[in-house]
Amino acid sequence: MNNQETIKEARLKVGLTTKQAAALVGVKEITWKRWEGQTSKLTEIPFAHWELFLLKTGEHPTHFIAERVNSN
């Protein structure tokens, strides 16, 4: 998976605070900080949260989110 430095670099690249990044993927800020290694209790970021972060920030290497066109 991704190491803490990679996660932090990705967040900083898109100009988000830890609080903003956490809100983007639906977790508490303390959880995001654990993923970045900023607390004594380290945890690994789940794959789905990492993918969601990359998609929502436009940084995913192979996929992107497109707006749904209203066909009504």
Secondary structure in CASP SS format (residue, H / E / C, confidence):
PFRMAT SS
TARGET T0000
AUTHOR 0000-0000-0000
METHOD secondary structure of the structure
MODEL  1
M C 1.00
N C 1.00
N C 1.00
Q H 1.00
E H 1.00
T H 1.00
I H 1.00
K H 1.00
E H 1.00
A H 1.00
R H 1.00
L H 1.00
K H 1.00
V C 1.00
G C 1.00
L C 1.00
T C 1.00
T H 1.00
K H 1.00
Q H 1.00
A H 1.00
A H 1.00
A H 1.00
L H 1.00
V H 1.00
G C 1.00
V C 1.00
K C 1.00
E H 1.00
I H 1.00
T H 1.00
W H 1.00
K H 1.00
R H 1.00
W H 1.00
E C 1.00
G C 1.00
Q C 1.00
T C 1.00
S C 1.00
K C 1.00
L C 1.00
T C 1.00
E C 1.00
I C 1.00
P C 1.00
F H 1.00
A H 1.00
H H 1.00
W H 1.00
E H 1.00
L H 1.00
F H 1.00
L H 1.00
L H 1.00
K H 1.00
T C 1.00
G C 1.00
E C 1.00
H C 1.00
P C 1.00
T C 1.00
H C 1.00
F C 1.00
I C 1.00
A C 1.00
E C 1.00
R C 1.00
V C 1.00
N C 1.00
S C 1.00
N C 1.00
END
